[in-house]
Amino acid sequence: MTFQDPRHAEWALWQLTTNAEALAPQWLRDSLRNRAAAIATHYGMSS
């Protein structure tokens, strides 16, 4: 897929929850993982 910018890419994939996987680029995978980890920490879940 093509996105307008990195922020749009992260937003669009986040909306799909576990119904999609970012295979590349690595920065996007890292960003999504970090966001999920922050939410898990906020709600007291272990990663």
PQR file of N, CA, C, O and H, with PARSE charges and radii, in Angstrom:
ATOM      1  N   MET A   1       0.826  -1.168   0.000 -0.4000 1.5000
ATOM      2  CA  MET A   1       0.000   0.000   0.000 -0.0000 2.0000
ATOM      3  C   MET A   1       0.875   1.237   0.000  0.5500 1.7000
ATOM      4  O   MET A   1       2.031   1.199   0.422 -0.5500 1.4000
ATOM      5  N   THR A   2       0.321   2.313  -0.470 -0.4000 1.5000
ATOM      6  CA  THR A   2       1.003   3.597  -0.474 -0.0000 2.0000
ATOM      7  C   THR A   2       0.250   4.556   0.432  0.5500 1.7000
ATOM      8  O   THR A   2      -0.980   4.606   0.406 -0.5500 1.4000
ATOM      9  H   THR A   2      -0.618   2.344  -0.813  0.4000 1.0000
ATOM     10  N   PHE A   3       0.984   5.315   1.231 -0.4000 1.5000
ATOM     11  CA  PHE A   3       0.383   6.251   2.160 -0.0000 2.0000
ATOM     12  C   PHE A   3       0.929   7.650   1.905  0.5500 1.7000
ATOM     13  O   PHE A   3       1.979   7.817   1.285 -0.5500 1.4000
ATOM     14  H   PHE A   3       1.983   5.274   1.252  0.4000 1.0000
ATOM     15  N   GLN A   4       0.204   8.645   2.390 -0.4000 1.5000
ATOM     16  CA  GLN A   4       0.610  10.037   2.206 -0.0000 2.0000
ATOM     17  C   GLN A   4       1.921  10.349   2.912  0.5500 1.7000
ATOM     18  O   GLN A   4       2.774  11.057   2.376 -0.5500 1.4000
ATOM     19  H   GLN A   4      -0.649   8.509   2.894  0.4000 1.0000
ATOM     20  N   ASP A   5       2.074   9.812   4.124 -0.4000 1.5000
ATOM     21  CA  ASP A   5       3.265  10.079   4.920 -0.0000 2.0000
ATOM     22  C   ASP A   5       3.347   9.022   6.027  0.5500 1.7000
ATOM     23  O   ASP A   5       2.416   8.234   6.194 -0.5500 1.4000
ATOM     24  H   ASP A   5       1.381   9.237   4.560  0.4000 1.0000
ATOM     25  N   PRO A   6       4.439   8.996   6.776 -0.5600 1.5000
ATOM     26  CA  PRO A   6       4.590   7.988   7.837  0.2800 2.0000
ATOM     27  C   PRO A   6       3.462   8.005   8.869  0.5500 1.7000
ATOM     28  O   PRO A   6       3.013   6.950   9.318 -0.5500 1.4000
ATOM     29  N   ARG A   7       3.015   9.175   9.235 -0.4000 1.5000
ATOM     30  CA  ARG A   7       1.936   9.269  10.225 -0.0000 2.0000
ATOM     31  C   ARG A   7       0.657   8.608   9.708  0.5500 1.7000
ATOM     32  O   ARG A   7      -0.032   7.911  10.452 -0.5500 1.4000
ATOM     33  H   ARG A   7       3.379  10.032   8.870  0.4000 1.0000
ATOM     34  N   HIS A   8       0.350   8.826   8.452 -0.4000 1.5000
ATOM     35  CA  HIS A   8      -0.833   8.215   7.841 -0.0000 2.0000
ATOM     36  C   HIS A   8      -0.691   6.700   7.788  0.5500 1.7000
ATOM     37  O   HIS A   8      -1.661   5.983   8.033 -0.5500 1.4000
ATOM     38  H   HIS A   8       0.910   9.393   7.847  0.4000 1.0000
ATOM     39  N   ALA A   9       0.486   6.209   7.478 -0.4000 1.5000
ATOM     40  CA  ALA A   9       0.721   4.765   7.422 -0.0000 2.0000
ATOM     41  C   ALA A   9       0.482   4.129   8.783  0.5500 1.7000
ATOM     42  O   ALA A   9      -0.198   3.108   8.887 -0.5500 1.4000
ATOM     43  H   ALA A   9       1.274   6.792   7.280  0.4000 1.0000
ATOM     44  N   GLU A  10       1.041   4.732   9.823 -0.4000 1.5000
ATOM     45  CA  GLU A  10       0.860   4.182  11.169 -0.0000 2.0000
ATOM     46  C   GLU A  10      -0.617   4.224  11.567  0.5500 1.7000
ATOM     47  O   GLU A  10      -1.141   3.250  12.107 -0.5500 1.4000
ATOM     48  H   GLU A  10       1.594   5.561   9.739  0.4000 1.0000
ATOM     49  N   TRP A  11      -1.273   5.326  11.310 -0.4000 1.5000
ATOM     50  CA  TRP A  11      -2.686   5.466  11.660 -0.0000 2.0000
ATOM     51  C   TRP A  11      -3.529   4.408  10.954  0.5500 1.7000
ATOM     52  O   TRP A  11      -4.347   3.740  11.586 -0.5500 1.4000
ATOM     53  H   TRP A  11      -0.846   6.118  10.872  0.4000 1.0000
ATOM     54  N   ALA A  12      -3.331   4.254   9.645 -0.4000 1.5000
ATOM     55  CA  ALA A  12      -4.141   3.315   8.864 -0.0000 2.0000
ATOM     56  C   ALA A  12      -3.946   1.877   9.339  0.5500 1.7000
ATOM     57  O   ALA A  12      -4.921   1.137   9.470 -0.5500 1.4000
ATOM     58  H   ALA A  12      -2.666   4.796   9.131  0.4000 1.0000
ATOM     59  N   LEU A  13      -2.730   1.477   9.592 -0.4000 1.5000
ATOM     60  CA  LEU A  13      -2.486   0.111  10.051 -0.0000 2.0000
ATOM     61  C   LEU A  13      -2.989  -0.098  11.468  0.5500 1.7000
ATOM     62  O   LEU A  13      -3.474  -1.182  11.792 -0.5500 1.4000
ATOM     63  H   LEU A  13      -1.937   2.077   9.485  0.4000 1.0000
ATOM     64  N   TRP A  14      -2.887   0.909  12.312 -0.4000 1.5000
ATOM     65  CA  TRP A  14      -3.391   0.785  13.680 -0.0000 2.0000
ATOM     66  C   TRP A  14      -4.901   0.544  13.667  0.5500 1.7000
ATOM     67  O   TRP A  14      -5.418  -0.196  14.505 -0.5500 1.4000
ATOM     68  H   TRP A  14      -2.494   1.790  12.048  0.4000 1.0000
ATOM     69  N   GLN A  15      -5.606   1.161  12.727 -0.4000 1.5000
ATOM     70  CA  GLN A  15      -7.059   0.998  12.634 -0.0000 2.0000
ATOM     71  C   GLN A  15      -7.452  -0.443  12.303  0.5500 1.7000
ATOM     72  O   GLN A  15      -8.550  -0.882  12.647 -0.5500 1.4000
ATOM     73  H   GLN A  15      -5.187   1.762  12.046  0.4000 1.0000
ATOM     74  N   LEU A  16      -6.572  -1.167  11.647 -0.4000 1.5000
ATOM     75  CA  LEU A  16      -6.865  -2.549  11.239 -0.0000 2.0000
ATOM     76  C   LEU A  16      -6.596  -3.555  12.354  0.5500 1.7000
ATOM     77  O   LEU A  16      -6.837  -4.748  12.172 -0.5500 1.4000
ATOM     78  H   LEU A  16      -5.680  -0.810  11.368  0.4000 1.0000
ATOM     79  N   THR A  17      -6.116  -3.111  13.469 -0.4000 1.5000
ATOM     80  CA  THR A  17      -5.789  -3.928  14.640 -0.0000 2.0000
ATOM     81  C   THR A  17      -4.977  -5.151  14.216  0.5500 1.7000
ATOM     82  O   THR A  17      -3.925  -5.001  13.594 -0.5500 1.4000
ATOM     83  H   THR A  17      -5.920  -2.142  13.616  0.4000 1.0000
ATOM     84  N   THR A  18      -5.439  -6.341  14.538 -0.4000 1.5000
ATOM     85  CA  THR A  18      -4.679  -7.553  14.220 -0.0000 2.0000
ATOM     86  C   THR A  18      -5.062  -8.133  12.863  0.5500 1.7000
ATOM     87  O   THR A  18      -4.662  -9.249  12.534 -0.5500 1.4000
ATOM     88  H   THR A  18      -6.293  -6.463  15.044  0.4000 1.0000
ATOM     89  N   ASN A  19      -5.825  -7.395  12.080 -0.4000 1.5000
ATOM     90  CA  ASN A  19      -6.238  -7.873  10.762 -0.0000 2.0000
ATOM     91  C   ASN A  19      -5.219  -7.555   9.674  0.5500 1.7000
ATOM     92  O   ASN A  19      -5.441  -7.867   8.504 -0.5500 1.4000
ATOM     93  H   ASN A  19      -6.150  -6.488  12.348  0.4000 1.0000
ATOM     94  N   ALA A  20      -4.112  -6.941  10.050 -0.4000 1.5000
ATOM     95  CA  ALA A  20      -3.070  -6.604   9.081 -0.0000 2.0000
ATOM     96  C   ALA A  20      -1.717  -6.670   9.776  0.5500 1.7000
ATOM     97  O   ALA A  20      -1.622  -6.581  11.000 -0.5500 1.4000
ATOM     98  H   ALA A  20      -3.931  -6.688  11.000  0.4000 1.0000
ATOM     99  N   GLU A  21      -0.689  -6.826   8.977 -0.4000 1.5000
ATOM    100  CA  GLU A  21       0.677  -6.850   9.508 -0.0000 2.0000
ATOM    101  C   GLU A  21       1.570  -6.003   8.619  0.5500 1.7000
ATOM    102  O   GLU A  21       1.555  -6.142   7.396 -0.5500 1.4000
ATOM    103  H   GLU A  21      -0.767  -6.898   7.982  0.4000 1.0000
ATOM    104  N   ALA A  22       2.338  -5.136   9.232 -0.4000 1.5000
ATOM    105  CA  ALA A  22       3.325  -4.351   8.498 -0.0000 2.0000
ATOM    106  C   ALA A  22       4.564  -5.219   8.330  0.5500 1.7000
ATOM    107  O   ALA A  22       5.193  -5.603   9.316 -0.5500 1.4000
ATOM    108  H   ALA A  22       2.350  -5.023  10.226  0.4000 1.0000
ATOM    109  N   LEU A  23       4.913  -5.525   7.109 -0.4000 1.5000
ATOM    110  CA  LEU A  23       6.104  -6.334   6.843 -0.0000 2.0000
ATOM    111  C   LEU A  23       7.339  -5.454   6.682  0.5500 1.7000
ATOM    112  O   LEU A  23       8.454  -5.878   6.982 -0.5500 1.4000
ATOM    113  H   LEU A  23       4.403  -5.213   6.308  0.4000 1.0000
ATOM    114  N   ALA A  24       7.140  -4.260   6.220 -0.4000 1.5000
ATOM    115  CA  ALA A  24       8.223  -3.307   6.013 -0.0000 2.0000
ATOM    116  C   ALA A  24       7.582  -1.941   5.836  0.5500 1.7000
ATOM    117  O   ALA A  24       6.406  -1.865   5.479 -0.5500 1.4000
ATOM    118  H   ALA A  24       6.234  -3.915   5.976  0.4000 1.0000
ATOM    119  N   PRO A  25       8.291  -0.894   6.065 -0.5600 1.5000
ATOM    120  CA  PRO A  25       9.662  -0.778   6.528  0.2800 2.0000
ATOM    121  C   PRO A  25       9.775  -1.039   8.037  0.5500 1.7000
ATOM    122  O   PRO A  25       8.782  -1.036   8.765 -0.5500 1.4000
ATOM    123  N   GLN A  26      10.981  -1.256   8.465 -0.4000 1.5000
ATOM    124  CA  GLN A  26      11.221  -1.602   9.860 -0.0000 2.0000
ATOM    125  C   GLN A  26      10.772  -0.503  10.821  0.5500 1.7000
ATOM    126  O   GLN A  26      10.279  -0.800  11.910 -0.5500 1.4000
ATOM    127  H   GLN A  26      11.788  -1.258   7.873  0.4000 1.0000
ATOM    128  N   TRP A  27      10.935   0.752  10.435 -0.4000 1.5000
ATOM    129  CA  TRP A  27      10.532   1.846  11.324 -0.0000 2.0000
ATOM    130  C   TRP A  27       9.040   1.772  11.637  0.5500 1.7000
ATOM    131  O   TRP A  27       8.622   2.109  12.745 -0.5500 1.4000
ATOM    132  H   TRP A  27      11.335   0.994   9.551  0.4000 1.0000
ATOM    133  N   LEU A  28       8.229   1.331  10.662 -0.4000 1.5000
ATOM    134  CA  LEU A  28       6.787   1.227  10.882 -0.0000 2.0000
ATOM    135  C   LEU A  28       6.477   0.069  11.822  0.5500 1.7000
ATOM    136  O   LEU A  28       5.641   0.198  12.716 -0.5500 1.4000
ATOM    137  H   LEU A  28       8.569   1.058   9.762  0.4000 1.0000
ATOM    138  N   ARG A  29       7.143  -1.049  11.624 -0.4000 1.5000
ATOM    139  CA  ARG A  29       6.970  -2.196  12.524 -0.0000 2.0000
ATOM    140  C   ARG A  29       7.343  -1.798  13.955  0.5500 1.7000
ATOM    141  O   ARG A  29       6.625  -2.116  14.903 -0.5500 1.4000
ATOM    142  H   ARG A  29       7.823  -1.153  10.898  0.4000 1.0000
ATOM    143  N   ASP A  30       8.468  -1.103  14.099 -0.4000 1.5000
ATOM    144  CA  ASP A  30       8.925  -0.666  15.417 -0.0000 2.0000
ATOM    145  C   ASP A  30       7.924   0.302  16.047  0.5500 1.7000
ATOM    146  O   ASP A  30       7.623   0.197  17.236 -0.5500 1.4000
ATOM    147  H   ASP A  30       9.051  -0.845  13.329  0.4000 1.0000
ATOM    148  N   SER A  31       7.422   1.220  15.274 -0.4000 1.5000
ATOM    149  CA  SER A  31       6.482   2.207  15.771 -0.0000 2.0000
ATOM    150  C   SER A  31       5.196   1.551  16.266  0.5500 1.7000
ATOM    151  O   SER A  31       4.694   1.895  17.336 -0.5500 1.4000
ATOM    152  H   SER A  31       7.667   1.305  14.308  0.4000 1.0000
ATOM    153  N   LEU A  32       4.666   0.613  15.494 -0.4000 1.5000
ATOM    154  CA  LEU A  32       3.444  -0.091  15.897 -0.0000 2.0000
ATOM    155  C   LEU A  32       3.688  -0.933  17.152  0.5500 1.7000
ATOM    156  O   LEU A  32       2.847  -0.971  18.050 -0.5500 1.4000
ATOM    157  H   LEU A  32       5.074   0.334  14.625  0.4000 1.0000
ATOM    158  N   ARG A  33       4.838  -1.606  17.211 -0.4000 1.5000
ATOM    159  CA  ARG A  33       5.173  -2.403  18.390 -0.0000 2.0000
ATOM    160  C   ARG A  33       5.297  -1.519  19.623  0.5500 1.7000
ATOM    161  O   ARG A  33       4.776  -1.859  20.685 -0.5500 1.4000
ATOM    162  H   ARG A  33       5.522  -1.575  16.481  0.4000 1.0000
ATOM    163  N   ASN A  34       5.980  -0.392  19.494 -0.4000 1.5000
ATOM    164  CA  ASN A  34       6.161   0.515  20.627 -0.0000 2.0000
ATOM    165  C   ASN A  34       4.827   1.077  21.109  0.5500 1.7000
ATOM    166  O   ASN A  34       4.607   1.224  22.311 -0.5500 1.4000
ATOM    167  H   ASN A  34       6.403  -0.115  18.631  0.4000 1.0000
ATOM    168  N   ARG A  35       3.958   1.384  20.184 -0.4000 1.5000
ATOM    169  CA  ARG A  35       2.636   1.910  20.548 -0.0000 2.0000
ATOM    170  C   ARG A  35       1.828   0.848  21.293  0.5500 1.7000
ATOM    171  O   ARG A  35       1.194   1.144  22.306 -0.5500 1.4000
ATOM    172  H   ARG A  35       4.137   1.265  19.207  0.4000 1.0000
ATOM    173  N   ALA A  36       1.852  -0.378  20.793 -0.4000 1.5000
ATOM    174  CA  ALA A  36       1.133  -1.469  21.455 -0.0000 2.0000
ATOM    175  C   ALA A  36       1.706  -1.730  22.845  0.5500 1.7000
ATOM    176  O   ALA A  36       0.952  -1.976  23.786 -0.5500 1.4000
ATOM    177  H   ALA A  36       2.367  -0.618  19.970  0.4000 1.0000
ATOM    178  N   ALA A  37       3.018  -1.682  22.983 -0.4000 1.5000
ATOM    179  CA  ALA A  37       3.655  -1.909  24.281 -0.0000 2.0000
ATOM    180  C   ALA A  37       3.277  -0.810  25.266  0.5500 1.7000
ATOM    181  O   ALA A  37       3.039  -1.091  26.441 -0.5500 1.4000
ATOM    182  H   ALA A  37       3.630  -1.482  22.218  0.4000 1.0000
ATOM    183  N   ALA A  38       3.220   0.425  24.808 -0.4000 1.5000
ATOM    184  CA  ALA A  38       2.843   1.534  25.678 -0.0000 2.0000
ATOM    185  C   ALA A  38       1.410   1.370  26.174  0.5500 1.7000
ATOM    186  O   ALA A  38       1.122   1.645  27.339 -0.5500 1.4000
ATOM    187  H   ALA A  38       3.414   0.653  23.854  0.4000 1.0000
ATOM    188  N   ILE A  39       0.521   0.931  25.311 -0.4000 1.5000
ATOM    189  CA  ILE A  39      -0.869   0.711  25.707 -0.0000 2.0000
ATOM    190  C   ILE A  39      -0.959  -0.446  26.693  0.5500 1.7000
ATOM    191  O   ILE A  39      -1.680  -0.357  27.687 -0.5500 1.4000
ATOM    192  H   ILE A  39       0.755   0.708  24.364  0.4000 1.0000
ATOM    193  N   ALA A  40      -0.234  -1.532  26.429 -0.4000 1.5000
ATOM    194  CA  ALA A  40      -0.231  -2.667  27.349 -0.0000 2.0000
ATOM    195  C   ALA A  40       0.289  -2.261  28.722  0.5500 1.7000
ATOM    196  O   ALA A  40      -0.252  -2.683  29.744 -0.5500 1.4000
ATOM    197  H   ALA A  40       0.352  -1.604  25.622  0.4000 1.0000
ATOM    198  N   THR A  41       1.325  -1.454  28.748 -0.4000 1.5000
ATOM    199  CA  THR A  41       1.875  -0.973  30.022 -0.0000 2.0000
ATOM    200  C   THR A  41       0.853  -0.093  30.744  0.5500 1.7000
ATOM    201  O   THR A  41       0.670  -0.206  31.956 -0.5500 1.4000
ATOM    202  H   THR A  41       1.765  -1.111  27.918  0.4000 1.0000
ATOM    203  N   HIS A  42       0.208   0.761  30.007 -0.4000 1.5000
ATOM    204  CA  HIS A  42      -0.798   1.658  30.587 -0.0000 2.0000
ATOM    205  C   HIS A  42      -1.920   0.876  31.266  0.5500 1.7000
ATOM    206  O   HIS A  42      -2.392   1.268  32.333 -0.5500 1.4000
ATOM    207  H   HIS A  42       0.356   0.854  29.022  0.4000 1.0000
ATOM    208  N   TYR A  43      -2.341  -0.205  30.666 -0.4000 1.5000
ATOM    209  CA  TYR A  43      -3.430  -0.997  31.208 -0.0000 2.0000
ATOM    210  C   TYR A  43      -2.955  -2.146  32.092  0.5500 1.7000
ATOM    211  O   TYR A  43      -3.742  -3.015  32.465 -0.5500 1.4000
ATOM    212  H   TYR A  43      -1.958  -0.524  29.799  0.4000 1.0000
ATOM    213  N   GLY A  44      -1.650  -2.148  32.428 -0.4000 1.5000
ATOM    214  CA  GLY A  44      -1.135  -3.122  33.373 -0.0000 2.0000
ATOM    215  C   GLY A  44      -0.965  -4.514  32.826  0.5500 1.7000
ATOM    216  O   GLY A  44      -1.020  -5.486  33.580 -0.5500 1.4000
ATOM    217  H   GLY A  44      -1.010  -1.442  32.125  0.4000 1.0000
ATOM    218  N   MET A  45      -0.760  -4.632  31.527 -0.4000 1.5000
ATOM    219  CA  MET A  45      -0.569  -5.944  30.908 -0.0000 2.0000
ATOM    220  C   MET A  45       0.922  -6.135  30.653  0.5500 1.7000
ATOM    221  O   MET A  45       1.625  -5.174  30.339 -0.5500 1.4000
ATOM    222  H   MET A  45      -0.716  -3.843  30.915  0.4000 1.0000
ATOM    223  N   SER A  46       1.399  -7.345  30.783 -0.4000 1.5000
ATOM    224  CA  SER A  46       2.810  -7.613  30.480 -0.0000 2.0000
ATOM    225  C   SER A  46       2.969  -7.847  28.996  0.5500 1.7000
ATOM    226  O   SER A  46       2.034  -8.286  28.327 -0.5500 1.4000
ATOM    227  H   SER A  46       0.828  -8.125  31.038  0.4000 1.0000
ATOM    228  N   SER A  47       4.153  -7.555  28.478 -0.4000 1.5000
ATOM    229  CA  SER A  47       4.385  -7.728  27.038 -0.0000 2.0000
ATOM    230  C   SER A  47       4.956  -9.073  26.700  0.5500 1.7000
ATOM    231  O   SER A  47       5.203  -9.362  25.530 -0.5500 1.4000
ATOM    232  H   SER A  47       4.912  -7.198  29.023  0.4000 1.0000
TER
END
